[in-house]
Amino acid sequence: MSDKNVYQRINQVMKDCDYLQKKGSQQGKGVKYDDVMAMIRQLLIDNGLVMVVRQTKMELIGGLDGKNQKVYQGHYEMDIINMDAPSEVVTHTAFAQGMDGGDKAAGKAHTYAVKIMLVKGFGIETGEDEESRAEKIDKKNLISSEQYEDLVKYCVVQGADGAEWSKTALKLFNAYHITDLNHLPASKFEGALERCKKAAK
């Protein structure tokens, strides 16, 4: 571990970070500070990284008319330090706001700043819809060359100007929203092959 520089250590944390799903799009329903810390704390320890946060500015920017709510805005810096070579530092910055009717507004701003610097700084993936994320991953896992050859048997015909896509192929393109068989997700292969076989009967 000691031979890794700060960038290599950060890269390892990014590799090991899990996906964090938002609970919803409403205010207060996003990824929580505790969720981020629970995931990343041990990764920082394991990779010899120390997190140091500084508040460089804090100001009261207003209140809500008719309500006892104050809004504070702060500017923060976070150093990610290689504990084996403390001169190696990566710094992230953020502005954050906190609103509260009591004395917690400044603390809320600080908490949000730390969360957002960790999420953005380590490229932690977040999203509201697990299904849409699955679709993105699905698009990266495409059919193999062998599966491609299995489908081509049904999807290419000889036309006047040479080989061209068959009607079956065009139906597949429309059904799976692709423009070439190579773009077909592997998870869709069995269904696509079954469509081809039915069309050939």
N, C-alpha and C positions, 0 to 999 in steps of 0.2 A: 504493500500500500504506500509506503513512504516514498517510493520512486515515482509516483503519479503526481503530475502537477494539478493545479486547481481546476483547470479546464477538463482534464481527463476524469477527475472525481465528479464534477458536475455532470459530465456526460453519462457517467455510470448511474448517477441518481436518476437522470432523465430516462435511461433505459429501463430502470426498475420501477418507476412511478406507475401506479395504476390509474385507470380511468375513474373519474369522480362524476357521478350523475347528479345533476341538479334535481331538486325535489319539485320544482315548478317555476313558472316564469313570474309569479307575483312577487311583490316586494317582500324581502325576508325569507324567500323560499329557495334561494340559490344554494350553491355549495357553501357549507359552513366552515368557519375558521377551525373548529375542532376536527372536522373531517380531514382537512388539509394537513393539520399538524399530526394527527394520528397516523396518517400515511407516510409523511415525509420525515418525521423526527428520527426514527431508527435508521433510515437511509442516510441521513446526514451523519449520524454517529458512526455507522459502519464504514463510511467513506472518508472519515476524518475531516469533516467540514464543520465550521463554527459559524453561526448566524449572529450578527451584531446589528441591532436596529437603532437608528438615531432619529429623533424628531428635530428638524432644523427650523421649523416655523409652525406657529399655531395662532389662529385668529378667529374671533367671533365674527361670522359673516352675516348674521341676522337671526331673526326669530319668526315664528309663524303668527300672523295677525290673529288676535283673539284666542291664542292658545299659549300655554306656558311651555313652549318648545324652543330650545336654542339650538343653533346650528354652528358647529365649529368646523374649520378646515385646517388641516395640517399638511406639511410637506415632510416626507420621510426618506431616509436612505437606509438601505440594507447592505451590509458587507457580508459576502460569503468568503470565508477565509480558510485557506489550507492550514490546518493546525500543525502540520509538520514543517511548513515553510510559511510562517505568518506574513511574509512580505507579498505573498501571492493572494491577491484580493480581487474579487469581482463585485462591483457595486450596482445595485438596482435602486431606482427612485420611484416615488409615487406621491400623488396628491390624494387625499382622502377626506371625506366629510362624515361627521357624526351628528345625529340629532337626538335630543333627549330632553325631557321636562325636568330632570333632576341634575345630578352631577356626573352623568355617565357619557355625555356627548363626546368629550375629548377622548375618553377611552375607546369608544366605539370607532372613532376615526382611526386611532392607532391600530386597533384590531383589524379593521378592514384593509388598511395599508399593508400590514404584514401578510395578510391572506393574498391580496392581489399581487404582491411582489413575488411570493412563492409560486403562485399559479402561473404567472407570466414568465418569471425568471427560469423556472424549471420546465416550462412547456407542458404543464399538466393539462390533459385533455378533460374538458367538462362539456356537458350538454344536457338538455332537458329530456331528450327522447332516446332511450336505449335502442329502440328499433331503428331509428335513422342512423345511429352509429353503426349498428350491425350491417346496414345496407352499404355504408361506406367501406367497411372491412370486406364485405362480400365482393365488392367491385375490384378489390385488389387481388383476390384469389380467383384467377381465371382458369379456364379449362386447360388441360395438358395438350401436348401435340398429338398424343394418341387419341384423346377424346375428340380433338378437332378433326382428325382423319375419319373417325367414326361418323361424324355429322356430315362431313363433306360428301360422303357417298350419296346422301339424300339431298344435298343442297346445291349441287353444281350440275348444270346441264350444258350441252353443246348447242350454241345458238349460231346464227348466221355469221357472226363476227368472232366466233370462238366460244370459250367457256364463259358462262354467266350464271348468276344466282338463279336458282329455281324459285317457283312460286312458294314452295315450302320454306325456303330460306328467307324470303321476304316476309312471310308470316311470322317466322321466328324473330326476325329483326324488330318487327312491330310489337310482338308480344313481350319481348324482353328489353325493349328500348335500346337496341344496339345497332351498329352500322356494319359490323363484321363478326363472323363467328369467333374470332380471336378475343372478342370483348365479352364473351359469355361467361358469367360467373360459374365456377366449378359446381356450386351448390344447385345450379339450374340444369346441369348436364342431363341427369336422368329424365327430367321432365321434357327437355328439348328432344332427346333421343326418342322418347315415347311418342311425341307429336310427329316426328319424322316417320316413324314406323307406321303409325296410323294413316298418315297421308299417302304412304306408298302402297297401301292395300287396295 
